[in-house]
């Protein structure tokens, strides 16, 4: 159409010149110039005829083009093409949003896997704390039995003169034991409450993981539908010039979306890192508090053992000093004491065997847990490498993931340290078991 208009502009002066030549009268020429002028006029007329025929053809083509462009199918097709362009742009933005949500869901899935591992560690710590609480309960029962035995011995020895002072001292020392037992029972109740909280947290994490899986399936289905829509609209696009303009607009929108996407990714990464650091700090604080309480309980138990050993030593020294007074009582009660000692040694042997079995079971579990954590570390390292190859610009998130991996390694090292402590405790229990067997043989 533009070419036709330019041709009309060029033909307008020629047509005016032709009309002027038709209306003007020429002066008479001589015979020599008449032939030359006639040839020029014929050439001009022939050129004008050719130009007029070209003009008529161009006008006919212009009429055909105007008729086609003003027709109803052409207008409908143009409206449909505009709508298709808008739909393509809209679906492209939706596809970009879904891609961004897909990446966010991948990060959330990784964070949930790490949280699941942390919950497993906490659960195992709670199991260890429960077993330790049962051990402490058995120790408390044992101490109470020993206390009753000492009270019986004191009642028997109180009948003799010169021992009232020793008995009063023993009673004063034994009066402190109920308070320590109450404190131990309160700490045991605290450990049980922590174990209940950990189980509820695990249930919540499982619910979140199921919701996440459902969302991932929905996003995959919508992604397939969007791909089908894009293929359909690409097939319907006919005009190459309009497609090129649509591609230019699409590329500009894509660049804008990529810039917004990078800014949103940075902001979301910062928020996720902050929340992860806060959750990790709280969990570390709770774990440190639990370990500190366990250490305090161990110290108190060791102190009570040392106090009991000191008291037994003092009692033995007093008994050795007053052996002359107790010779007859020992002759009478020798059989009873031997039987009680044998029963107590058998009970201690059974308890030591149970402790050794529990320690070996816990060692096997910790070895299995260390293997699982190493496998998880390998999987996490492979995921980190893949993410590093795909997204080199997210170095900040990669550093955070490496920090998390180092923290998981520290936790595995702590678990290894606890394994060493359990092994040393097993060795100590075996030594005490051997000593008790030697004492039993001596008594026999």
ABEGO torsion letter per residue (X at the ends): XAAAAAAAAAAAAAAAAAAAAAABBBBBBBAAAAAAAAAAAAAAAAAAAAAAAAAAAAAAAAAAAAAAAABAAAAAAAAAAAAAAAAAAAAAAAAAAAAAAAAAAAAAAAAAAAAAAAAAAAAAAAAAAAAAAAAAAAAAAAAAAAAAAAAAAAAAAAABBGAAAAAAAAAAAAAAAAAAAAAAAAAAAAAAAAAAAAAAAAAAAAAAAAAAAAAAAAAAAAAAAAAAAAAAAAAABABAAAAAAAAAAAAAAAAAAAAAAAAAAAAAAAAAAAAAAAAAAAAAAAAAAAAAAAAAAAAAAAAAAAAAAAAAAAAAAAAAAAAAAAAAAAAAAAAAAAAAAAAAAAAAAAAAAAAAAAAAAAAAAAAAAAAAAAAAAAAAAAAAAAAAAABAABAAAAAAAAAAAAAAAAAAAAAAAAAAAAAAAAAAAAAAAAAAAAAAAAAX
